[in-house]
Amino acid sequence: METKNKNIKTFNQHLDKRYGENATKERTDFEIKAKSFAIGELIKEERKLAHLTQEQLAEKIGAKKSFISRIENGHSDIQLSTLYKLIEFGLGRKINLTIQ
């Protein structure tokens, strides 16, 4: 996307400069971490809406509080089965997966 002011960069241009272009290892690593963080934020938001503490959510799915904390902070690479257990059993919500 072209900008009228040459000094203004798009967000993608900023990411290209800082993390490399799409499909490079550095950019892919960044995108994975960003998505893990976003999933963690969604889980945290849903947990708070359900009026649960991290400890209460952990107890519901048979995990430790520290595990929930790592997920919510984007510091854990969780399996799909764990994500399903967290959302569906722990929070009583449904997962809808879309591939683009």
ChimeraX attribute file (.defattr): number of C-alpha atoms within 10 A of each C-alpha:
attribute: neighborCount
match mode: 1-to-1
recipient: residues
	/A:1	6
	/A:2	8
	/A:3	9
	/A:4	6
	/A:5	7
	/A:6	7
	/A:7	6
	/A:8	11
	/A:9	13
	/A:10	11
	/A:11	9
	/A:12	13
	/A:13	14
	/A:14	13
	/A:15	16
	/A:16	15
	/A:17	11
	/A:18	12
	/A:19	17
	/A:20	17
	/A:21	16
	/A:22	13
	/A:23	10
	/A:24	12
	/A:25	12
	/A:26	14
	/A:27	18
	/A:28	15
	/A:29	12
	/A:30	16
	/A:31	16
	/A:32	13
	/A:33	16
	/A:34	13
	/A:35	12
	/A:36	20
	/A:37	19
	/A:38	15
	/A:39	17
	/A:40	21
	/A:41	16
	/A:42	14
	/A:43	20
	/A:44	20
	/A:45	13
	/A:46	16
	/A:47	21
	/A:48	13
	/A:49	10
	/A:50	14
	/A:51	12
	/A:52	15
	/A:53	14
	/A:54	18
	/A:55	15
	/A:56	17
	/A:57	22
	/A:58	19
	/A:59	13
	/A:60	13
	/A:61	16
	/A:62	12
	/A:63	15
	/A:64	14
	/A:65	15
	/A:66	12
	/A:67	16
	/A:68	23
	/A:69	17
	/A:70	15
	/A:71	20
	/A:72	22
	/A:73	17
	/A:74	20
	/A:75	15
	/A:76	16
	/A:77	11
	/A:78	13
	/A:79	9
	/A:80	9
	/A:81	8
	/A:82	12
	/A:83	16
	/A:84	15
	/A:85	17
	/A:86	22
	/A:87	19
	/A:88	14
	/A:89	14
	/A:90	20
	/A:91	21
	/A:92	12
	/A:93	14
	/A:94	10
	/A:95	9
	/A:96	5
	/A:97	6
	/A:98	5
	/A:99	3
	/A:100	3
